[in-house]
Amino acid sequence: MSEKKMVRRSVAIVLGIVCIILIAGLLGAVADYTSMISDKDDTIFSQNSQISSLQNQASNLQNQVNDLNNIVNLNRSRIWVLNQTIIFPAGSYASFIRQDTDYAGYVSFIFQTSMSNTTYVQAIYSSHGIDYDYQVYVGTSGTSSLPVLPTPSIEIRIGDPLNAVNVTMTAIYTY
């Protein structure tokens, strides 16, 4: 019987050692997988940050595309002059200078008082090395438009060679 006890004891010791080895192996595997999961979590966080950054860049680029499409389609405008009264004697003109003509477009002039047939609006500027001098007679309609190209400075004149003029004007730059 003592032999059986020894065998049982030996088996129990071997089983205990096997259990300890299995538990140690299991703990090592858990630690290894925990480290792998942590690395994967870090990778996922990093990639989510990159995705968020790229989405912001895409949104900014889409906003730029929309803004440029509005410019190409002449859907943007700035008021240069709003209901300004201008008085000048016959044979002279009044002028103002703008420095915000960044894009090709046109300037619309709306006059709120009657004009004579000789009242004109004139745009004088240089763009890409070429001098421009556009002049349009307003006549009695009180509305006129002039084309403009990108320029660092543009002078707008309102005048009449024959008549004294007292007008209220609005000028809108559309680009």
Summary of the structure (lengths in Angstrom):
residues: 175
radius of gyration: 40.8
end to end distance: 107.2
largest distance: 139.7
contacts: 446
relative contact order: 0.17
helix: 41%
strand: 38%
